[in-house]
């Protein structure tokens, strides 16, 4: 009846075998990072996408691209100061864009770390995860 039905029992057996055993350490280790990425994606969609666009490529000559950005991929502490307090990083040349970045002073360190981790690991970027403690230290307010 079905052309490829002969491989179905073997596929089911492999799927069941892959799900058996105790992988709890692996599941728990990846759960916080997954949650952080989901939070980061939600923050990006809610607050950043209007300017930087769905693909994070921005709008040429108006809003910068976050893909391959030296600011995004550079020191996360500088990124935090830029996004949250408006302190322009040295790696961002002045006067390149006619618009000013809106400050997100309401953002907690944990949310900023989630957003930065998301940005650094998506849109073709391959940066490392960002720790909330490093953001708290950069901001100096002990959030």
C-alpha positions as CSV (number, residue, x, y, z in Angstrom):
1,X,0.0,0.0,0.0
2,X,2.7,2.6,1.0
3,X,5.8,2.6,-0.9
4,X,8.1,3.2,2.1
5,X,6.2,1.4,4.8
6,X,9.0,-1.2,5.1
7,X,11.3,1.2,7.0
8,X,8.6,2.4,9.4
9,X,9.1,-0.2,12.1
10,X,12.9,0.4,12.1
11,X,12.4,4.2,12.3
12,X,10.0,3.8,15.2
13,X,12.5,1.5,17.0
14,X,15.3,4.1,16.5
15,X,13.1,6.8,17.8
16,X,12.1,4.9,20.9
17,X,15.8,3.9,21.5
18,X,16.8,7.5,21.3
19,X,14.3,8.5,23.9
20,X,15.2,5.9,26.4
21,X,17.8,6.2,29.1
22,X,18.4,8.9,31.6
23,X,19.3,12.2,29.8
24,X,18.2,14.3,32.7
25,X,21.6,16.0,33.1
26,X,21.5,17.1,29.5
27,X,17.9,18.3,29.6
28,X,18.5,20.3,32.7
29,X,21.7,21.8,31.4
30,X,20.1,23.1,28.2
31,X,16.8,24.3,29.8
32,X,18.0,27.6,31.2
33,X,19.8,28.6,27.9
34,X,16.6,27.7,26.0
35,X,14.5,29.8,28.3
36,X,17.0,32.7,27.9
37,X,16.9,32.4,24.2
38,X,13.1,32.5,24.2
39,X,13.1,35.5,26.5
40,X,15.7,37.2,24.2
41,X,13.6,36.5,21.1
42,X,10.5,37.9,22.8
43,X,12.3,41.1,23.8
44,X,13.8,41.5,20.4
45,X,10.4,41.0,18.7
46,X,8.7,43.4,21.1
47,X,11.3,46.2,21.3
48,X,14.0,45.9,18.6
49,X,12.4,44.6,15.4
50,X,10.7,47.8,14.4
51,X,14.1,49.5,13.8
52,X,16.5,46.6,13.3
53,X,13.9,44.4,11.3
54,X,13.0,40.7,11.5
55,X,16.3,39.7,10.0
56,X,18.3,42.1,12.2
57,X,19.8,43.8,9.1
58,X,18.3,47.2,10.0
59,X,17.5,49.8,7.4
60,X,20.5,51.0,5.4
61,X,21.5,54.6,6.3
62,X,18.8,54.7,9.0
63,X,19.1,51.9,11.5
64,X,22.2,49.7,11.8
65,X,22.4,46.0,11.2
66,X,22.9,43.8,14.2
67,X,24.2,40.9,12.0
68,X,27.9,40.9,12.2
69,X,27.9,44.0,14.3
70,X,31.1,44.7,16.2
71,X,29.0,46.2,19.0
72,X,26.8,43.1,19.3
73,X,29.8,40.7,19.1
74,X,32.1,42.8,21.1
75,X,32.2,43.4,24.9
76,X,28.8,42.6,26.4
77,X,29.4,45.3,29.1
78,X,29.8,48.0,26.4
79,X,26.6,46.7,24.7
80,X,24.7,46.9,28.1
81,X,25.9,50.4,28.7
82,X,24.8,51.4,25.2
83,X,21.4,49.7,25.2
84,X,20.4,50.5,28.8
85,X,22.2,53.8,29.6
86,X,23.0,55.3,26.2
87,X,26.8,55.2,26.6
88,X,28.1,55.0,23.1
89,X,30.6,52.2,22.6
90,X,34.0,53.1,21.1
91,X,33.4,50.5,18.3
92,X,30.4,52.5,17.1
93,X,31.5,55.4,14.9
94,X,29.7,58.6,15.7
95,X,27.4,60.2,13.2
96,X,26.9,57.2,11.0
97,X,23.2,57.0,11.5
98,X,20.8,59.9,11.7
99,X,18.7,58.3,14.5
100,X,19.5,57.9,18.1
101,X,19.2,54.6,19.9
102,X,16.4,54.6,22.4
103,X,17.5,53.8,25.9
104,X,16.0,50.8,27.7
105,X,16.7,51.8,31.3
106,X,13.8,49.6,32.5
107,X,15.6,46.5,31.4
108,X,16.9,44.2,34.1
109,X,20.3,42.6,33.9
110,X,18.7,39.1,33.3
111,X,16.6,40.4,30.4
112,X,19.5,42.2,28.9
113,X,21.7,39.1,29.1
114,X,18.9,37.0,27.5
115,X,18.5,39.6,24.7
116,X,22.3,39.9,24.1
117,X,22.7,36.1,24.1
118,X,19.9,35.9,21.5
119,X,21.5,38.6,19.3
120,X,25.0,37.0,19.6
121,X,23.7,33.6,18.6
122,X,21.3,34.4,15.8
123,X,21.2,36.3,12.5
124,X,24.5,34.8,11.4
125,X,26.3,35.8,14.6
126,X,28.3,33.3,16.5
127,X,29.1,35.0,19.8
128,X,29.2,33.5,23.2
129,X,26.3,33.7,25.8
130,X,26.1,36.7,28.1
131,X,26.0,36.3,31.8
132,X,23.6,38.5,33.8
133,X,26.2,39.0,36.5
134,X,28.5,40.7,34.0
135,X,25.7,43.0,33.0
136,X,25.0,43.9,36.6
137,X,28.7,44.7,37.1
138,X,28.8,46.9,34.0
139,X,25.7,48.8,35.1
140,X,27.1,49.2,38.6
141,X,23.6,49.3,40.1
142,X,23.4,45.7,41.5
143,X,20.1,44.8,39.8
